[in-house]
Amino acid sequence: MLQIYTFALMKITKTLLIFLILFSCNNQDKVKQVDVEIDSQRFDLELFTLDSINYDSKILEIENNNKGFLDYYLKNHIGMIYDNDSIKKSYLLTFISHPDVVSFQSNIQNKFDSIVNLKNYEKKIKSSFEKYLSLFPDSIIPKKIIYINSFNSYAIDSYNHNLVIGLDFYLGILHPASNIWDYLRFRYNERYMISDIMEYWITSSFIHNSLIVNFQDELIFKGKIMYLMNQVLEEKDHILFRYSEKDLEWCKNNESNIWNEIINLDLMYNKDYNSYATFFTDSPFTKGMPQESPGRLGYWVGYKIIDSYMQNNNVTLHELMQNTNSQNILLQSKYKP
C-alpha cells in the first residue's frame, strides 16, 4: 500500500513540476498590472492666448509650467532664431498671428475641441505605457504629455522625458495644408496617434543598444519594435503598422512574394540606406515592390521574422531586445513564408 501511495505521490509531483515549468515558460513575459500617472499640458492653447499686452505675464506662466520648453519649441519645431528677448517677442507674436498658423490652430481646436476628446486618447496612452512598464520595469516613461501646434514639423517628440504631440498631424481631413500627398494625408489621422507615440518612445529607449549598419539590421530592429508594440497596444492589426485594412491584406496575400523579392534585390547586406529607405519610411509604395504595396514594408516583414523567432525559440522579450545579432535572429527564426 505504501508503494502505491509513494508511486502516486511521485506521479503527482512530476505532473505538478511539468505544469509549473510550462506555466513559467508561458508566462515569462506576462504583463503585470502597473499604474502610472501622466499629466497633460495644452501648450498650444497657452501659446495662442499671448498678445502684446499680456505677453510678459503669460510668458512667465508658460515658463513656470515647463521650464525651457518654449525656447525648445520655437527653435526645434518652428525654426525660429533670435538673439534676445525683444526679437523673440516680435517673432513670436508675428508667428501666432500669421493666417496659416491661425488656420492650423483653428482646425486643431475644432478637432480636439474638448477635454473629454483628448482624455479618451490619454487613457489609451496611459494603458500602453502601463503595459510597457510592466514588461520593462526599469524603463523611463513620460512625466507629462505636452500638446502642441507643431506647424507640420514633427508628430511626436520628447523634451526632458516629456512626451510632445503635434496635434496638427492628427487632423485627418481637417488638415489645412493643400499640398500634402494622399499617402501622407491618410496617415494624418488620430487613429494612428497611439502607435506613433509608442513606436517613437520604444525606439528611443532601445536604439542605443542596437548596431544598425545595413538593411538586415534595420529590418530586425524594426521588427523588434513592432513585436513589442503588439504586446502593449490595445488596437493592433493594420493600426499597428499604420496601414489600411486593404494594405495589410495585400501584405498577407503576398508574403512569400515580398520575401522572395527582398532576396532577389540582394538587400540584406546593403549599407546604402537611401537605396532602401521606402522600406522604413512613409511613401506611396515600397521601392522594388509592386505599386500596390504600402510603404514601410520593412516594418511588416521585420515583425513577421521576429514573430517566427519568438515562436521557435524559448527567449524572453528582454533577451530579444538585448540580442543585437540580426543574422543570428534571422537564422534562428526559421522564417519561410
C-alpha positions in Angstrom: 0.0 0.0 0.0 2.8 2.4 0.9 4.4 1.7 -2.5 1.2 2.6 -4.3 0.9 5.9 -2.3 4.6 6.6 -3.0 4.2 6.0 -6.7 1.1 8.1 -6.8 2.8 10.9 -5.0 5.8 10.8 -7.3 3.4 10.9 -10.3 1.5 13.8 -8.9 4.8 15.7 -8.1 6.2 15.0 -11.5 3.0 16.3 -13.2 2.9 19.3 -10.9 6.6 20.1 -11.8 5.9 19.8 -15.5 2.9 22.1 -15.1 4.9 24.7 -13.2 7.7 24.6 -15.8 5.2 25.1 -18.6 3.4 27.8 -16.7 6.6 29.6 -16.0 7.7 29.4 -19.7 4.4 30.6 -21.0 4.3 33.5 -18.5 7.9 34.7 -18.7 6.7 37.9 -20.3 3.3 38.1 -18.6 2.1 41.6 -18.2 1.6 42.6 -14.5 -0.7 45.4 -13.5 1.1 48.7 -13.2 -0.5 52.0 -12.5 1.1 55.2 -13.9 0.1 58.8 -13.7 0.9 61.1 -16.7 -0.1 64.8 -16.6 -1.0 66.8 -19.7 -0.5 70.3 -20.9 -2.3 72.1 -23.7 0.8 74.2 -24.7 -0.9 75.1 -28.0 -3.8 76.8 -26.2 -1.5 78.6 -23.8 0.6 80.0 -26.7 -2.3 81.4 -28.5 -3.5 83.4 -25.5 -0.5 85.7 -26.0 -0.8 89.2 -27.1 1.2 92.4 -26.8 -0.5 93.4 -23.6 -0.3 90.2 -21.6 3.0 88.9 -23.1 5.3 89.2 -20.1 2.9 87.6 -17.6 1.9 84.8 -20.0 5.5 84.0 -20.9 6.3 83.8 -17.2 3.3 81.5 -16.7 4.3 79.3 -19.7 7.9 79.1 -18.5 6.8 78.1 -14.9 4.7 75.3 -16.4 7.6 73.7 -18.2 11.0 75.4 -17.9 12.8 75.8 -21.1 10.2 74.2 -23.3 9.1 77.4 -25.1 12.6 78.0 -26.4 13.0 74.4 -27.4 9.6 74.5 -29.3 10.4 77.7 -31.1 13.9 76.6 -32.2 13.3 72.9 -32.9 9.7 72.9 -34.2 9.2 76.3 -35.7 12.8 77.0 -36.7 12.8 80.4 -35.1 16.2 82.1 -34.5 16.5 85.0 -32.1 19.3 86.7 -30.2 17.4 88.5 -27.5 14.0 88.7 -25.8 12.9 91.7 -27.8 13.4 89.9 -31.1 11.8 86.7 -29.6 8.7 88.7 -28.6 8.4 90.3 -32.1 8.8 87.0 -33.9 6.5 85.0 -31.6 3.7 87.5 -31.8 4.0 87.6 -35.6 4.1 83.8 -35.7 0.9 83.2 -33.7 -1.0 85.8 -35.7 0.1 84.5 -39.1 -3.0 83.4 -41.1 -1.6 79.9 -41.9 -0.7 79.3 -38.3 -4.1 80.6 -37.1 -5.7 78.2 -39.6 -3.7 75.3 -38.2 -4.7 76.2 -34.6 -8.3 76.7 -35.5 -8.6 73.3 -37.0 -6.8 71.7 -34.0 -9.3 73.3 -31.7 -12.2 72.2 -33.9 -10.9 68.6 -34.0 -9.8 68.4 -30.3 -12.5 70.7 -29.1 -13.0 69.3 -25.6 -11.0 67.9 -22.7 -13.1 64.8 -23.0 -11.9 64.2 -26.5 -8.2 64.2 -25.6 -8.9 62.3 -22.3 -10.0 59.3 -24.4 -6.6 59.3 -26.1 -4.8 59.8 -22.8 -6.5 56.7 -21.4 -5.1 54.7 -24.2 -1.6 56.3 -23.9 -1.6 55.6 -20.2 -2.7 52.0 -20.7 0.0 51.4 -23.3 2.7 52.8 -21.0 1.4 50.7 -18.1 1.8 47.6 -20.2 5.2 48.7 -21.4 6.4 49.4 -17.9 5.1 46.1 -16.6 7.3 44.4 -19.2 10.3 46.6 -18.7 10.1 47.9 -15.1 13.3 49.9 -15.4 12.1 51.9 -18.4 11.6 55.7 -18.4 8.1 56.7 -19.2 6.7 60.2 -19.9 6.0 62.5 -16.9 3.8 64.7 -18.9 2.0 64.9 -22.3 2.6 68.3 -24.0 0.2 69.1 -26.9 1.5 71.5 -29.5 0.7 73.0 -32.8 3.9 71.8 -34.5 3.0 73.6 -37.7 4.0 70.5 -39.7 7.3 69.8 -38.1 7.2 66.6 -36.0 4.2 64.5 -35.0 5.9 63.0 -31.9 8.9 64.4 -30.0 10.2 64.5 -26.4 11.6 67.1 -24.1 13.1 66.3 -20.6 11.3 62.9 -20.6 8.0 64.6 -21.5 6.0 63.4 -24.5 5.3 66.0 -27.1 2.4 65.5 -29.5 1.9 67.7 -32.6 -1.9 67.7 -32.8 -1.8 69.1 -36.4 -0.5 65.6 -37.6 -3.8 64.1 -36.5 -6.3 66.4 -38.1 -7.3 64.0 -40.9 -9.5 65.7 -43.5 -9.4 68.9 -41.4 -5.7 69.4 -42.0 -5.5 72.8 -43.7 -2.5 72.2 -45.9 -3.4 71.6 -49.5 0.0 70.3 -50.7 0.0 67.0 -48.8 0.4 63.8 -50.8 -2.6 61.4 -50.4 -0.4 58.7 -48.8 0.6 61.2 -46.1 -2.9 62.7 -45.7 -4.1 59.1 -45.0 -1.5 58.9 -42.2 -2.6 62.3 -40.7 -5.3 60.5 -38.7 -5.9 60.3 -35.0 -6.3 56.5 -35.1 -2.5 56.2 -35.6 -1.6 58.5 -32.7 -1.0 55.9 -30.1 1.0 53.7 -32.5 3.2 56.7 -33.4 3.7 57.5 -29.8 4.8 54.0 -28.8 7.0 53.5 -31.8 8.8 56.8 -31.0 9.2 56.0 -27.3 10.2 52.4 -27.6 12.6 53.1 -30.4 14.2 55.9 -28.4 14.6 53.5 -25.5 16.3 50.7 -27.4 18.1 52.4 -30.3 21.3 52.9 -28.3 21.6 49.2 -27.7 21.4 48.4 -31.4 24.0 48.2 -34.1 22.4 49.1 -37.4 24.7 49.2 -40.4 22.7 47.5 -43.1 19.2 46.6 -44.4 19.1 43.3 -42.3 19.9 45.2 -39.1 17.2 47.7 -39.8 14.7 45.0 -40.7 15.3 43.1 -37.5 15.3 46.2 -35.3 12.1 47.5 -36.7 10.6 44.0 -36.4 11.5 44.0 -32.7 9.8 47.4 -32.2 6.7 46.2 -33.9 6.6 43.0 -31.9 7.0 44.8 -28.6 4.3 47.4 -29.7 2.0 44.5 -30.4 2.3 43.5 -26.7 1.3 46.9 -25.4 -1.2 48.4 -27.8 -5.0 47.9 -27.4 -5.6 48.4 -31.2 -3.5 46.2 -33.4 -3.6 44.6 -36.9 -3.4 47.4 -39.5 -3.3 50.1 -36.9 0.0 48.7 -35.6 1.6 49.2 -39.0 -0.3 52.4 -39.8 -1.8 50.6 -42.8 -5.3 50.5 -44.2 -7.0 47.1 -43.8 -6.6 46.7 -47.6 -2.9 47.3 -47.4 -2.5 44.7 -44.6 -4.5 42.2 -46.6 -2.2 42.8 -49.6 0.8 42.1 -47.3 -0.7 38.8 -46.1 -1.6 37.6 -49.6 1.8 38.4 -50.9 4.1 37.5 -48.0 6.0 34.9 -49.9 6.5 37.1 -53.0 7.6 40.0 -50.8 10.3 37.9 -49.1 11.5 36.4 -52.4 11.8 39.9 -53.9 13.8 41.1 -51.0 16.2 38.2 -51.6 16.3 38.8 -55.3 17.0 42.5 -54.8 20.0 41.4 -52.8 19.1 43.9 -50.0 20.1 42.1 -46.8 23.7 43.4 -46.5 23.1 46.6 -48.4 24.5 49.6 -46.4 23.1 52.3 -48.6 20.1 53.5 -46.6 18.8 55.8 -49.4 18.5 52.8 -51.8 16.0 51.0 -49.5 14.6 53.9 -47.4 11.0 53.3 -48.6 11.0 50.0 -46.7 11.1 52.1 -43.5 9.6 55.5 -44.3 6.2 56.7 -45.3 5.9 56.6 -49.1 3.3 55.9 -51.8 4.7 52.3 -52.1 7.9 50.4 -51.3 10.5 50.7 -54.0 11.3 47.4 -55.7 7.8 46.1 -54.9 4.5 46.5 -57.0 2.9 49.9 -56.8 0.0 48.2 -54.9 2.4 47.7 -51.9 2.3 50.1 -49.0 5.3 52.0 -47.8 7.2 50.9 -44.6 7.0 47.3 -45.8 10.2 46.6 -43.8 8.2 47.0 -40.6 5.8 44.3 -41.5 8.4 41.9 -42.8 10.6 42.5 -39.7 7.6 41.8 -37.5 6.9 38.5 -39.2 10.5 37.5 -38.8 10.5 38.3 -35.1 7.2 36.7 -34.5 8.6 33.5 -36.1 11.8 33.9 -34.0 9.8 34.1 -30.7 7.7 31.1 -31.6 10.7 28.9 -32.4 13.0 30.0 -29.5 12.4 30.0 -25.8 13.5 33.6 -25.1 12.0 36.5 -23.2 11.3 39.9 -24.5 14.3 41.2 -22.6 16.6 38.7 -24.3 15.1 39.6 -27.6 15.7 43.3 -27.2 19.3 42.7 -25.9 20.2 40.4 -28.8 21.9 42.7 -31.4 23.0 39.9 -33.8 20.5 40.3 -36.6 22.0 37.5 -38.6 21.6 35.1 -35.7 18.0 36.2 -35.1 17.1 35.7 -38.8 18.6 32.2 -39.0 17.0 31.1 -35.7 13.7 32.5 -36.7 13.4 29.8 -39.4 11.3 32.3 -41.3 10.0 30.7 -44.5 6.8 32.4 -45.8 
